[in-house]
Protein backbone atom coordinates (compact mmCIF):
# COMPACT_ATOMS: atom_id res chain seq x y z
CA UNK A 1 0.00 0.00 0.00
CA UNK A 2 2.84 2.41 0.81
CA UNK A 3 3.97 2.39 -2.82
CA UNK A 4 0.51 3.38 -4.07
CA UNK A 5 -0.29 6.38 -1.87
CA UNK A 6 1.19 9.78 -1.05
CA UNK A 7 0.91 9.42 2.70
CA UNK A 8 0.33 6.44 5.00
CA UNK A 9 -0.70 6.67 8.65
CA UNK A 10 -0.56 3.41 10.60
CA UNK A 11 -2.08 2.34 13.90
CA UNK A 12 -0.57 -1.04 14.86
CA UNK A 13 -2.86 -3.37 16.78
CA UNK A 14 -0.35 -3.77 19.60
CA UNK A 15 -0.71 -0.06 20.43
CA UNK A 16 -4.19 -0.90 21.75
CA UNK A 17 -2.48 -2.58 24.69
CA UNK A 18 -1.04 0.76 25.78
CA UNK A 19 -4.45 2.39 26.26
CA UNK A 20 -6.57 -0.52 27.48
CA UNK A 21 -7.10 -2.16 30.83
CA UNK A 22 -7.49 -5.89 31.40
CA UNK A 23 -11.28 -5.75 31.40
CA UNK A 24 -11.74 -4.19 27.96
CA UNK A 25 -13.39 -6.28 25.27
CA UNK A 26 -11.86 -6.79 21.83
CA UNK A 27 -14.73 -4.89 20.19
CA UNK A 28 -14.29 -1.87 22.48
CA UNK A 29 -10.54 -1.85 21.88
CA UNK A 30 -11.02 -1.64 18.12
CA UNK A 31 -13.60 1.11 18.64
CA UNK A 32 -10.83 3.17 20.26
CA UNK A 33 -8.71 2.81 17.13
CA UNK A 34 -11.69 3.66 14.93
CA UNK A 35 -12.25 6.83 16.93
CA UNK A 36 -8.67 7.96 16.28
CA UNK A 37 -9.13 7.40 12.55
CA UNK A 38 -12.47 9.22 12.62
CA UNK A 39 -10.96 12.20 14.44
CA UNK A 40 -8.05 12.32 12.00
CA UNK A 41 -10.22 12.29 8.90
CA UNK A 42 -12.58 14.82 10.47
CA UNK A 43 -9.66 17.08 11.31
CA UNK A 44 -8.32 17.01 7.76
CA UNK A 45 -11.83 17.64 6.37
CA UNK A 46 -12.31 20.67 8.63
CA UNK A 47 -8.95 22.12 7.58
CA UNK A 48 -9.94 21.86 3.92
CA UNK A 49 -13.58 23.01 4.16
CA UNK A 50 -13.79 25.53 7.01
CA UNK A 51 -12.49 29.08 6.42
CA UNK A 52 -10.25 30.42 9.15
CA UNK A 53 -8.89 33.66 10.58
CA UNK A 54 -5.54 32.44 9.26
CA UNK A 55 -6.82 30.17 6.53
CA UNK A 56 -5.65 26.68 5.61
CA UNK A 57 -6.95 24.78 2.59
CA UNK A 58 -6.36 21.70 0.43
CA UNK A 59 -3.27 23.25 -1.14
CA UNK A 60 -1.64 23.44 2.31
CA UNK A 61 -2.58 19.83 3.10
CA UNK A 62 -1.16 18.73 -0.25
CA UNK A 63 2.04 20.73 0.27
CA UNK A 64 2.77 18.79 3.47
CA UNK A 65 1.46 15.32 2.61
CA UNK A 66 2.00 14.87 -1.13
CA UNK A 67 4.68 12.22 -1.71
CA UNK A 68 5.64 12.38 1.98
CA UNK A 69 5.58 8.63 2.74
CA UNK A 70 4.71 7.94 6.37
CA UNK A 71 3.01 10.62 8.43
CA UNK A 72 1.60 11.39 11.85
CA UNK A 73 -1.78 12.98 12.41
CA UNK A 74 -3.24 13.83 15.78
CA UNK A 75 -5.95 15.93 17.40
CA UNK A 76 -5.93 17.29 20.94
CA UNK A 77 -8.36 19.44 22.89
CA UNK A 78 -8.27 21.01 26.33
CA UNK A 79 -10.00 23.57 28.55
CA UNK A 80 -8.88 25.76 31.39
CA UNK A 81 -5.37 26.84 32.28
CA UNK A 82 -2.67 26.24 29.64
CA UNK A 83 -5.38 24.79 27.38
CA UNK A 84 -3.60 25.42 24.08
CA UNK A 85 -0.33 23.98 25.34
CA UNK A 86 -2.03 20.87 26.71
CA UNK A 87 -4.04 20.42 23.50
CA UNK A 88 -0.82 20.55 21.48
CA UNK A 89 0.80 17.95 23.72
CA UNK A 90 -2.19 15.63 23.25
CA UNK A 91 -2.16 16.13 19.49
CA UNK A 92 1.46 15.00 19.08
CA UNK A 93 1.45 12.20 21.64
CA UNK A 94 -1.53 9.95 20.92
CA UNK A 95 -0.79 6.52 22.45
CA UNK A 96 -2.34 4.83 19.41
CA UNK A 97 0.09 6.33 16.91
CA UNK A 98 3.27 4.39 16.14
CA UNK A 99 5.13 7.51 15.02
CA UNK A 100 6.94 10.28 16.84
CA UNK A 101 6.82 13.79 15.41
CA UNK A 102 10.57 14.18 15.92
CA UNK A 103 12.40 15.14 12.74
CA UNK A 104 9.37 15.80 10.53
CA UNK A 105 10.19 18.00 7.53
CA UNK A 106 6.62 19.15 6.94
CA UNK A 107 4.04 20.20 9.56
CA UNK A 108 0.49 21.48 9.26
CA UNK A 109 -0.88 22.98 12.49
CA UNK A 110 -4.47 24.14 12.90
CA UNK A 111 -5.67 25.83 16.10
CA UNK A 112 -9.39 26.29 16.73
CA UNK A 113 -10.95 28.15 19.64
CA UNK A 114 -13.50 30.73 20.73
CA UNK A 115 -13.23 34.48 20.33
CA UNK A 116 -11.22 34.59 23.58
CA UNK A 117 -8.37 32.58 21.99
CA UNK A 118 -5.21 34.38 23.10
CA UNK A 119 -2.17 35.36 21.05
CA UNK A 120 0.35 34.11 23.59
CA UNK A 121 -1.33 30.75 24.21
CA UNK A 122 -1.43 30.08 20.46
CA UNK A 123 2.24 31.03 20.23
CA UNK A 124 3.12 28.61 23.05
CA UNK A 125 1.36 25.76 21.26
CA UNK A 126 3.17 26.53 18.00
CA UNK A 127 6.55 26.69 19.74
CA UNK A 128 5.95 23.31 21.39
CA UNK A 129 5.20 21.61 18.07
CA UNK A 130 7.93 23.46 16.19
CA UNK A 131 10.57 22.50 18.76
CA UNK A 132 9.88 18.80 18.16
CA UNK A 133 10.26 18.79 14.37
CA UNK A 134 13.25 19.31 12.08
CA UNK A 135 14.81 22.80 12.40
CA UNK A 136 14.33 23.36 8.65
CA UNK A 137 10.80 21.94 8.50
CA UNK A 138 8.10 23.53 6.38
CA UNK A 139 5.72 24.79 9.07
CA UNK A 140 2.23 25.85 7.94
CA UNK A 141 -0.01 27.36 10.59
CA UNK A 142 -3.68 28.30 10.64
CA UNK A 143 -6.29 29.52 13.13
CA UNK A 144 -10.08 29.23 13.19
CA UNK A 145 -12.41 31.14 15.51
CA UNK A 146 -15.46 29.06 16.47
CA UNK A 147 -17.51 30.31 19.42
CA UNK A 148 -19.35 26.98 19.53
CA UNK A 149 -16.22 25.54 21.17
CA UNK A 150 -16.72 27.72 24.24
CA UNK A 151 -13.51 27.73 26.30
CA UNK A 152 -12.16 24.64 24.51
CA UNK A 153 -9.08 24.83 22.30
CA UNK A 154 -8.73 22.16 19.62
CA UNK A 155 -5.47 21.52 17.78
CA UNK A 156 -4.91 19.37 14.70
CA UNK A 157 -1.35 18.42 13.70
CA UNK A 158 -0.25 16.73 10.50
CA UNK A 159 3.46 15.89 10.29
CA UNK A 160 5.19 14.18 7.37
CA UNK A 161 8.44 14.02 5.40
CA UNK A 162 10.63 12.02 7.75
CA UNK A 163 14.26 11.11 7.12
CA UNK A 164 14.41 7.66 5.55
CA UNK A 165 10.72 7.89 4.62
CA UNK A 166 9.44 6.77 8.03
CA UNK A 167 9.01 8.49 11.41
CA UNK A 168 10.69 7.27 14.55
CA UNK A 169 8.79 4.41 16.12
CA UNK A 170 7.38 4.67 19.62
CA UNK A 171 8.05 1.45 21.51
CA UNK A 172 5.19 -0.35 23.20
CA UNK A 173 5.86 -2.67 26.15
CA UNK A 174 4.92 -6.27 25.44
CA UNK A 175 2.43 -7.74 27.89
CA UNK A 176 3.56 -11.19 28.97
CA UNK A 177 0.97 -13.95 28.74
CA UNK A 178 1.60 -14.90 32.36
CA UNK A 179 0.55 -11.40 33.40
CA UNK A 180 -2.78 -11.95 31.72
CA UNK A 181 -3.30 -15.13 33.70
CA UNK A 182 -3.34 -17.44 30.71
CA UNK A 183 -1.63 -18.51 27.52
CA UNK A 184 -2.21 -16.14 24.62
CA UNK A 185 -0.28 -14.73 21.71
CA UNK A 186 0.22 -10.95 21.75
CA UNK A 187 -1.49 -8.97 19.01
CA UNK A 188 0.76 -8.99 15.99
CA UNK A 189 2.69 -5.75 15.54
CA UNK A 190 2.80 -6.23 11.79
CA UNK A 191 -0.99 -6.39 11.43
CA UNK A 192 -1.83 -2.68 11.38
CA UNK A 193 -5.02 -0.76 11.13
CA UNK A 194 -4.14 1.83 8.50
CA UNK A 195 -5.56 4.80 6.70
CA UNK A 196 -4.06 5.99 3.42
CA UNK A 197 -4.48 9.36 1.78
CA UNK A 198 -3.76 9.82 -1.90
CA UNK A 199 -3.48 13.46 -2.83
CA UNK A 200 -4.06 14.35 -6.44
CA UNK A 201 -5.86 17.29 -7.98
CA UNK A 202 -9.04 15.91 -6.44
CA UNK A 203 -9.09 13.45 -3.54
CA UNK A 204 -10.45 10.13 -4.79
CA UNK A 205 -11.39 7.18 -2.57
CA UNK A 206 -9.83 3.81 -3.37
CA UNK A 207 -11.44 0.42 -2.96
CA UNK A 208 -9.52 -2.82 -3.33
CA UNK A 209 -11.41 -6.02 -4.11
CA UNK A 210 -9.73 -9.42 -3.98
CA UNK A 211 -11.15 -12.39 -5.87
CA UNK A 212 -10.36 -15.92 -4.76
CA UNK A 213 -10.47 -18.68 -7.37
CA UNK A 214 -12.83 -21.50 -6.44
CA UNK A 215 -11.96 -24.94 -7.77
CA UNK A 216 -14.62 -27.66 -7.76
CA UNK A 217 -13.68 -31.11 -6.54
CA UNK A 218 -13.61 -33.88 -9.17
CA UNK A 219 -16.27 -35.91 -7.44
CA UNK A 220 -18.71 -32.95 -7.49
CA UNK A 221 -18.64 -32.22 -11.23
CA UNK A 222 -21.41 -34.67 -12.23
CA UNK A 223 -23.53 -34.25 -9.11
CA UNK A 224 -26.86 -32.43 -9.69
CA UNK A 225 -27.08 -28.97 -8.11
CA UNK A 226 -29.85 -29.90 -5.64
CA UNK A 227 -27.66 -32.73 -4.26
CA UNK A 228 -24.52 -30.65 -3.72
C-alpha positions as a Markdown table, in Angstrom:
| # | Residue | x | y | z |
|---|---|---|---|---|
| 1 | Unk | 0.0 | 0.0 | 0.0 |
| 2 | Unk | 2.8 | 2.4 | 0.8 |
| 3 | Unk | 4.0 | 2.4 | -2.8 |
| 4 | Unk | 0.5 | 3.4 | -4.1 |
| 5 | Unk | -0.3 | 6.4 | -1.9 |
| 6 | Unk | 1.2 | 9.8 | -1.0 |
| 7 | Unk | 0.9 | 9.4 | 2.7 |
| 8 | Unk | 0.3 | 6.4 | 5.0 |
| 9 | Unk | -0.7 | 6.7 | 8.6 |
| 10 | Unk | -0.6 | 3.4 | 10.6 |
| 11 | Unk | -2.1 | 2.3 | 13.9 |
| 12 | Unk | -0.6 | -1.0 | 14.9 |
| 13 | Unk | -2.9 | -3.4 | 16.8 |
| 14 | Unk | -0.4 | -3.8 | 19.6 |
| 15 | Unk | -0.7 | -0.1 | 20.4 |
| 16 | Unk | -4.2 | -0.9 | 21.8 |
| 17 | Unk | -2.5 | -2.6 | 24.7 |
| 18 | Unk | -1.0 | 0.8 | 25.8 |
| 19 | Unk | -4.5 | 2.4 | 26.3 |
| 20 | Unk | -6.6 | -0.5 | 27.5 |
| 21 | Unk | -7.1 | -2.2 | 30.8 |
| 22 | Unk | -7.5 | -5.9 | 31.4 |
| 23 | Unk | -11.3 | -5.7 | 31.4 |
| 24 | Unk | -11.7 | -4.2 | 28.0 |
| 25 | Unk | -13.4 | -6.3 | 25.3 |
| 26 | Unk | -11.9 | -6.8 | 21.8 |
| 27 | Unk | -14.7 | -4.9 | 20.2 |
| 28 | Unk | -14.3 | -1.9 | 22.5 |
| 29 | Unk | -10.5 | -1.9 | 21.9 |
| 30 | Unk | -11.0 | -1.6 | 18.1 |
| 31 | Unk | -13.6 | 1.1 | 18.6 |
| 32 | Unk | -10.8 | 3.2 | 20.3 |
| 33 | Unk | -8.7 | 2.8 | 17.1 |
| 34 | Unk | -11.7 | 3.7 | 14.9 |
| 35 | Unk | -12.2 | 6.8 | 16.9 |
| 36 | Unk | -8.7 | 8.0 | 16.3 |
| 37 | Unk | -9.1 | 7.4 | 12.5 |
| 38 | Unk | -12.5 | 9.2 | 12.6 |
| 39 | Unk | -11.0 | 12.2 | 14.4 |
| 40 | Unk | -8.1 | 12.3 | 12.0 |
| 41 | Unk | -10.2 | 12.3 | 8.9 |
| 42 | Unk | -12.6 | 14.8 | 10.5 |
| 43 | Unk | -9.7 | 17.1 | 11.3 |
| 44 | Unk | -8.3 | 17.0 | 7.8 |
| 45 | Unk | -11.8 | 17.6 | 6.4 |
| 46 | Unk | -12.3 | 20.7 | 8.6 |
| 47 | Unk | -8.9 | 22.1 | 7.6 |
| 48 | Unk | -9.9 | 21.9 | 3.9 |
| 49 | Unk | -13.6 | 23.0 | 4.2 |
| 50 | Unk | -13.8 | 25.5 | 7.0 |
| 51 | Unk | -12.5 | 29.1 | 6.4 |
| 52 | Unk | -10.3 | 30.4 | 9.2 |
| 53 | Unk | -8.9 | 33.7 | 10.6 |
| 54 | Unk | -5.5 | 32.4 | 9.3 |
| 55 | Unk | -6.8 | 30.2 | 6.5 |
| 56 | Unk | -5.7 | 26.7 | 5.6 |
| 57 | Unk | -6.9 | 24.8 | 2.6 |
| 58 | Unk | -6.4 | 21.7 | 0.4 |
| 59 | Unk | -3.3 | 23.3 | -1.1 |
| 60 | Unk | -1.6 | 23.4 | 2.3 |
| 61 | Unk | -2.6 | 19.8 | 3.1 |
| 62 | Unk | -1.2 | 18.7 | -0.2 |
| 63 | Unk | 2.0 | 20.7 | 0.3 |
| 64 | Unk | 2.8 | 18.8 | 3.5 |
| 65 | Unk | 1.5 | 15.3 | 2.6 |
| 66 | Unk | 2.0 | 14.9 | -1.1 |
| 67 | Unk | 4.7 | 12.2 | -1.7 |
| 68 | Unk | 5.6 | 12.4 | 2.0 |
| 69 | Unk | 5.6 | 8.6 | 2.7 |
| 70 | Unk | 4.7 | 7.9 | 6.4 |
| 71 | Unk | 3.0 | 10.6 | 8.4 |
| 72 | Unk | 1.6 | 11.4 | 11.8 |
| 73 | Unk | -1.8 | 13.0 | 12.4 |
| 74 | Unk | -3.2 | 13.8 | 15.8 |
| 75 | Unk | -6.0 | 15.9 | 17.4 |
| 76 | Unk | -5.9 | 17.3 | 20.9 |
| 77 | Unk | -8.4 | 19.4 | 22.9 |
| 78 | Unk | -8.3 | 21.0 | 26.3 |
| 79 | Unk | -10.0 | 23.6 | 28.5 |
| 80 | Unk | -8.9 | 25.8 | 31.4 |
| 81 | Unk | -5.4 | 26.8 | 32.3 |
| 82 | Unk | -2.7 | 26.2 | 29.6 |
| 83 | Unk | -5.4 | 24.8 | 27.4 |
| 84 | Unk | -3.6 | 25.4 | 24.1 |
| 85 | Unk | -0.3 | 24.0 | 25.3 |
| 86 | Unk | -2.0 | 20.9 | 26.7 |
| 87 | Unk | -4.0 | 20.4 | 23.5 |
| 88 | Unk | -0.8 | 20.6 | 21.5 |
| 89 | Unk | 0.8 | 17.9 | 23.7 |
| 90 | Unk | -2.2 | 15.6 | 23.3 |
| 91 | Unk | -2.2 | 16.1 | 19.5 |
| 92 | Unk | 1.5 | 15.0 | 19.1 |
| 93 | Unk | 1.5 | 12.2 | 21.6 |
| 94 | Unk | -1.5 | 10.0 | 20.9 |
| 95 | Unk | -0.8 | 6.5 | 22.4 |
| 96 | Unk | -2.3 | 4.8 | 19.4 |
| 97 | Unk | 0.1 | 6.3 | 16.9 |
| 98 | Unk | 3.3 | 4.4 | 16.1 |
| 99 | Unk | 5.1 | 7.5 | 15.0 |
| 100 | Unk | 6.9 | 10.3 | 16.8 |
| 101 | Unk | 6.8 | 13.8 | 15.4 |
| 102 | Unk | 10.6 | 14.2 | 15.9 |
| 103 | Unk | 12.4 | 15.1 | 12.7 |
| 104 | Unk | 9.4 | 15.8 | 10.5 |
| 105 | Unk | 10.2 | 18.0 | 7.5 |
| 106 | Unk | 6.6 | 19.2 | 6.9 |
| 107 | Unk | 4.0 | 20.2 | 9.6 |
| 108 | Unk | 0.5 | 21.5 | 9.3 |
| 109 | Unk | -0.9 | 23.0 | 12.5 |
| 110 | Unk | -4.5 | 24.1 | 12.9 |
| 111 | Unk | -5.7 | 25.8 | 16.1 |
| 112 | Unk | -9.4 | 26.3 | 16.7 |
| 113 | Unk | -10.9 | 28.1 | 19.6 |
| 114 | Unk | -13.5 | 30.7 | 20.7 |
| 115 | Unk | -13.2 | 34.5 | 20.3 |
| 116 | Unk | -11.2 | 34.6 | 23.6 |
| 117 | Unk | -8.4 | 32.6 | 22.0 |
| 118 | Unk | -5.2 | 34.4 | 23.1 |
| 119 | Unk | -2.2 | 35.4 | 21.0 |
| 120 | Unk | 0.4 | 34.1 | 23.6 |
| 121 | Unk | -1.3 | 30.7 | 24.2 |
| 122 | Unk | -1.4 | 30.1 | 20.5 |
| 123 | Unk | 2.2 | 31.0 | 20.2 |
| 124 | Unk | 3.1 | 28.6 | 23.0 |
| 125 | Unk | 1.4 | 25.8 | 21.3 |
| 126 | Unk | 3.2 | 26.5 | 18.0 |
| 127 | Unk | 6.5 | 26.7 | 19.7 |
| 128 | Unk | 5.9 | 23.3 | 21.4 |
| 129 | Unk | 5.2 | 21.6 | 18.1 |
| 130 | Unk | 7.9 | 23.5 | 16.2 |
| 131 | Unk | 10.6 | 22.5 | 18.8 |
| 132 | Unk | 9.9 | 18.8 | 18.2 |
| 133 | Unk | 10.3 | 18.8 | 14.4 |
| 134 | Unk | 13.2 | 19.3 | 12.1 |
| 135 | Unk | 14.8 | 22.8 | 12.4 |
| 136 | Unk | 14.3 | 23.4 | 8.7 |
| 137 | Unk | 10.8 | 21.9 | 8.5 |
| 138 | Unk | 8.1 | 23.5 | 6.4 |
| 139 | Unk | 5.7 | 24.8 | 9.1 |
| 140 | Unk | 2.2 | 25.8 | 7.9 |
| 141 | Unk | 0.0 | 27.4 | 10.6 |
| 142 | Unk | -3.7 | 28.3 | 10.6 |
| 143 | Unk | -6.3 | 29.5 | 13.1 |
| 144 | Unk | -10.1 | 29.2 | 13.2 |
| 145 | Unk | -12.4 | 31.1 | 15.5 |
| 146 | Unk | -15.5 | 29.1 | 16.5 |
| 147 | Unk | -17.5 | 30.3 | 19.4 |
| 148 | Unk | -19.3 | 27.0 | 19.5 |
| 149 | Unk | -16.2 | 25.5 | 21.2 |
| 150 | Unk | -16.7 | 27.7 | 24.2 |
| 151 | Unk | -13.5 | 27.7 | 26.3 |
| 152 | Unk | -12.2 | 24.6 | 24.5 |
| 153 | Unk | -9.1 | 24.8 | 22.3 |
| 154 | Unk | -8.7 | 22.2 | 19.6 |
| 155 | Unk | -5.5 | 21.5 | 17.8 |
| 156 | Unk | -4.9 | 19.4 | 14.7 |
| 157 | Unk | -1.4 | 18.4 | 13.7 |
| 158 | Unk | -0.3 | 16.7 | 10.5 |
| 159 | Unk | 3.5 | 15.9 | 10.3 |
| 160 | Unk | 5.2 | 14.2 | 7.4 |
| 161 | Unk | 8.4 | 14.0 | 5.4 |
| 162 | Unk | 10.6 | 12.0 | 7.8 |
| 163 | Unk | 14.3 | 11.1 | 7.1 |
| 164 | Unk | 14.4 | 7.7 | 5.5 |
| 165 | Unk | 10.7 | 7.9 | 4.6 |
| 166 | Unk | 9.4 | 6.8 | 8.0 |
| 167 | Unk | 9.0 | 8.5 | 11.4 |
| 168 | Unk | 10.7 | 7.3 | 14.5 |
| 169 | Unk | 8.8 | 4.4 | 16.1 |
| 170 | Unk | 7.4 | 4.7 | 19.6 |
| 171 | Unk | 8.0 | 1.5 | 21.5 |
| 172 | Unk | 5.2 | -0.3 | 23.2 |
| 173 | Unk | 5.9 | -2.7 | 26.1 |
| 174 | Unk | 4.9 | -6.3 | 25.4 |
| 175 | Unk | 2.4 | -7.7 | 27.9 |
| 176 | Unk | 3.6 | -11.2 | 29.0 |
| 177 | Unk | 1.0 | -14.0 | 28.7 |
| 178 | Unk | 1.6 | -14.9 | 32.4 |
| 179 | Unk | 0.6 | -11.4 | 33.4 |
| 180 | Unk | -2.8 | -12.0 | 31.7 |
| 181 | Unk | -3.3 | -15.1 | 33.7 |
| 182 | Unk | -3.3 | -17.4 | 30.7 |
| 183 | Unk | -1.6 | -18.5 | 27.5 |
| 184 | Unk | -2.2 | -16.1 | 24.6 |
| 185 | Unk | -0.3 | -14.7 | 21.7 |
| 186 | Unk | 0.2 | -11.0 | 21.7 |
| 187 | Unk | -1.5 | -9.0 | 19.0 |
| 188 | Unk | 0.8 | -9.0 | 16.0 |
| 189 | Unk | 2.7 | -5.8 | 15.5 |
| 190 | Unk | 2.8 | -6.2 | 11.8 |
| 191 | Unk | -1.0 | -6.4 | 11.4 |
| 192 | Unk | -1.8 | -2.7 | 11.4 |
| 193 | Unk | -5.0 | -0.8 | 11.1 |
| 194 | Unk | -4.1 | 1.8 | 8.5 |
| 195 | Unk | -5.6 | 4.8 | 6.7 |
| 196 | Unk | -4.1 | 6.0 | 3.4 |
| 197 | Unk | -4.5 | 9.4 | 1.8 |
| 198 | Unk | -3.8 | 9.8 | -1.9 |
| 199 | Unk | -3.5 | 13.5 | -2.8 |
| 200 | Unk | -4.1 | 14.3 | -6.4 |
| 201 | Unk | -5.9 | 17.3 | -8.0 |
| 202 | Unk | -9.0 | 15.9 | -6.4 |
| 203 | Unk | -9.1 | 13.4 | -3.5 |
| 204 | Unk | -10.4 | 10.1 | -4.8 |
| 205 | Unk | -11.4 | 7.2 | -2.6 |
| 206 | Unk | -9.8 | 3.8 | -3.4 |
| 207 | Unk | -11.4 | 0.4 | -3.0 |
| 208 | Unk | -9.5 | -2.8 | -3.3 |
| 209 | Unk | -11.4 | -6.0 | -4.1 |
| 210 | Unk | -9.7 | -9.4 | -4.0 |
| 211 | Unk | -11.1 | -12.4 | -5.9 |
| 212 | Unk | -10.4 | -15.9 | -4.8 |
| 213 | Unk | -10.5 | -18.7 | -7.4 |
| 214 | Unk | -12.8 | -21.5 | -6.4 |
| 215 | Unk | -12.0 | -24.9 | -7.8 |
| 216 | Unk | -14.6 | -27.7 | -7.8 |
| 217 | Unk | -13.7 | -31.1 | -6.5 |
| 218 | Unk | -13.6 | -33.9 | -9.2 |
| 219 | Unk | -16.3 | -35.9 | -7.4 |
| 220 | Unk | -18.7 | -32.9 | -7.5 |
| 221 | Unk | -18.6 | -32.2 | -11.2 |
| 222 | Unk | -21.4 | -34.7 | -12.2 |
| 223 | Unk | -23.5 | -34.3 | -9.1 |
| 224 | Unk | -26.9 | -32.4 | -9.7 |
| 225 | Unk | -27.1 | -29.0 | -8.1 |
| 226 | Unk | -29.9 | -29.9 | -5.6 |
| 227 | Unk | -27.7 | -32.7 | -4.3 |
| 228 | Unk | -24.5 | -30.7 | -3.7 |
